[in-house]
Amino acid sequence: MTTNRLDRRAVLKATGATLLAGALAGCTGGNADSGGGGSGGSGGDDEPFDYVSDANGYDGSPTDATGKSAVTVDVGSNNGYAFGPAALKISPGTTVTWKWTGQGGSHNVVAEDGSFESSYSAEAGYTFEHTFESVGVYDYYCAPHESMGMKGVVQVVE
């Protein structure tokens, strides 16, 4: 009979590698982006929320935050692999702050059109912000978890 057994060195190596990866993710620090607005995203005006139709936590109704100067989106909400809310409708000049919950491992926020991108973090309370100046649809995702449905959209309307 063959027994698969980890020796002490293998366990220590695996533990060390995991701790190192977590430490490096935490050391990347936050960054804020208050830049323009990009190219207007990849969605069309008729169906701006199609991109998130299969996103974790999206119930088919975008959160209407028009008229607000600032909005917060949770990163790692629901089961740890969702943005909450997944779909936002905002006015030009609104700053969206993504705030990490600490659930689901290391996440980031990446715009499909390249207009914004955060660092990776697994730290609860880590934030990234972007001010949306231009009308348009901005699809975004978490790079390591996009295939798991971790994506969102911001629609900027007059």
C-alpha positions as CSV (number, residue, x, y, z in Angstrom):
1,M,0.0,0.0,0.0
2,T,1.3,3.4,-1.0
3,T,0.8,6.3,1.4
4,N,1.0,9.9,0.2
5,R,2.6,11.8,3.0
6,L,4.0,15.3,3.1
7,D,7.2,15.7,5.0
8,R,8.0,18.7,7.1
9,R,10.1,20.5,4.4
10,A,7.3,20.2,1.8
11,V,4.8,21.7,4.3
12,L,7.2,24.5,5.2
13,K,7.9,25.3,1.6
14,A,4.2,25.4,0.7
15,T,3.4,27.6,3.7
16,G,6.3,29.9,3.0
17,A,5.3,30.4,-0.7
18,T,1.7,31.2,0.3
19,L,2.9,33.7,2.9
20,L,5.3,35.3,0.5
21,A,2.6,35.7,-2.2
22,G,0.2,37.3,0.4
23,A,3.0,39.7,1.6
24,L,3.8,40.8,-1.9
25,A,0.2,41.4,-2.7
26,G,-0.1,43.5,0.4
27,C,3.0,45.5,-0.4
28,T,1.9,46.7,-3.8
29,G,0.0,49.5,-2.0
30,G,-3.1,51.4,-3.2
31,N,-3.3,53.8,-6.0
32,A,-5.9,56.3,-6.9
33,D,-6.8,57.3,-10.4
34,S,-8.8,60.4,-10.8
35,G,-8.2,60.7,-14.6
36,G,-10.5,61.5,-17.4
37,G,-12.9,58.8,-18.5
38,G,-11.4,56.6,-21.1
39,S,-13.0,55.9,-24.4
40,G,-16.5,55.3,-23.2
41,G,-16.3,51.5,-22.6
42,S,-17.2,48.6,-24.8
43,G,-21.0,48.4,-24.4
44,G,-23.7,50.1,-26.4
45,D,-26.4,52.5,-25.1
46,D,-29.2,50.1,-25.9
47,E,-27.9,47.2,-23.8
48,P,-25.4,48.7,-21.4
49,F,-25.7,45.9,-18.8
50,D,-25.3,42.8,-21.1
51,Y,-21.7,42.4,-20.0
52,V,-22.9,41.6,-16.5
53,S,-25.9,39.5,-17.3
54,D,-24.0,36.4,-16.0
55,A,-22.0,38.2,-13.3
56,N,-22.1,37.0,-9.7
57,G,-24.6,38.9,-7.6
58,Y,-26.3,40.7,-10.5
59,D,-30.1,40.5,-10.3
60,G,-30.8,42.3,-13.5
61,S,-31.3,45.7,-12.0
62,P,-28.5,48.3,-12.0
63,T,-28.0,50.5,-8.9
64,D,-29.0,54.0,-9.8
65,A,-26.6,56.4,-8.2
66,T,-27.1,59.4,-10.6
67,G,-26.6,62.7,-8.9
68,K,-24.2,61.4,-6.3
69,S,-20.7,62.6,-6.2
70,A,-19.2,59.4,-4.7
71,V,-20.2,55.7,-4.8
72,T,-18.6,52.6,-3.2
73,V,-18.5,49.2,-4.8
74,D,-17.5,46.2,-2.6
75,V,-14.8,43.9,-4.1
76,G,-15.2,40.3,-3.0
77,S,-18.9,40.6,-2.0
78,N,-21.5,37.9,-2.1
79,N,-19.5,34.7,-2.1
80,G,-16.1,36.5,-2.3
81,Y,-16.1,36.5,-6.1
82,A,-18.4,39.4,-7.0
83,F,-18.6,43.2,-7.1
84,G,-21.4,44.7,-5.1
85,P,-23.2,46.2,-6.8
86,A,-22.2,44.7,-10.2
87,A,-23.9,47.4,-12.2
88,L,-24.0,51.1,-11.6
89,K,-25.6,54.1,-13.3
90,I,-23.9,57.3,-12.4
91,S,-23.5,61.0,-13.5
92,P,-20.3,62.5,-15.1
93,G,-17.9,63.6,-12.4
94,T,-18.8,60.8,-10.0
95,T,-16.0,59.0,-8.2
96,V,-16.3,55.3,-7.7
97,T,-14.4,53.7,-4.9
98,W,-13.8,50.0,-4.9
99,K,-13.4,48.7,-1.4
100,W,-11.9,45.2,-0.8
101,T,-13.9,43.0,1.7
102,G,-11.0,40.6,2.3
103,Q,-13.0,37.7,1.0
104,G,-12.2,35.5,-2.0
105,G,-8.4,36.0,-2.2
106,S,-6.5,38.5,-4.1
107,H,-8.5,40.7,-6.5
108,N,-8.0,43.6,-8.8
109,V,-10.2,45.9,-10.9
110,V,-9.4,46.2,-14.7
111,A,-11.4,48.2,-17.2
112,E,-12.0,46.4,-20.5
113,D,-11.0,49.6,-22.4
114,G,-7.8,50.1,-20.4
115,S,-9.0,53.4,-18.9
116,F,-8.3,52.2,-15.3
117,E,-6.6,49.4,-13.4
118,S,-6.0,48.7,-9.8
119,S,-3.2,46.7,-8.1
120,Y,-3.9,43.3,-6.7
121,S,-4.9,43.0,-3.1
122,A,-6.4,40.6,-0.6
123,E,-6.4,43.1,2.2
124,A,-9.8,44.1,3.7
125,G,-10.2,47.8,3.5
126,Y,-7.9,48.3,0.6
127,T,-9.4,50.9,-1.8
128,F,-9.0,52.0,-5.4
129,E,-10.9,54.9,-7.0
130,H,-11.6,56.3,-10.4
131,T,-13.5,59.5,-11.4
132,F,-15.7,59.0,-14.4
133,E,-15.8,62.3,-16.4
134,S,-17.2,61.1,-19.8
135,V,-20.6,59.7,-20.7
136,G,-20.3,56.0,-21.7
137,V,-20.3,52.4,-20.6
138,Y,-17.3,51.0,-18.7
139,D,-17.1,47.3,-18.4
140,Y,-14.6,46.0,-15.8
141,Y,-13.5,42.7,-14.2
142,C,-11.2,41.0,-11.7
143,A,-8.4,39.4,-13.8
144,P,-8.0,36.2,-11.8
145,H,-11.7,35.6,-11.3
146,E,-13.4,37.0,-14.5
147,S,-14.2,33.4,-15.7
148,M,-16.0,32.9,-12.4
149,G,-18.3,35.8,-13.1
150,M,-16.5,38.5,-11.2
151,K,-17.2,41.5,-13.4
152,G,-19.1,44.8,-13.3
153,V,-20.2,47.7,-15.4
154,V,-20.5,51.5,-14.8
155,Q,-22.9,53.4,-17.1
156,V,-22.3,57.2,-17.1
157,V,-25.3,59.2,-18.2
158,E,-26.2,62.9,-18.4
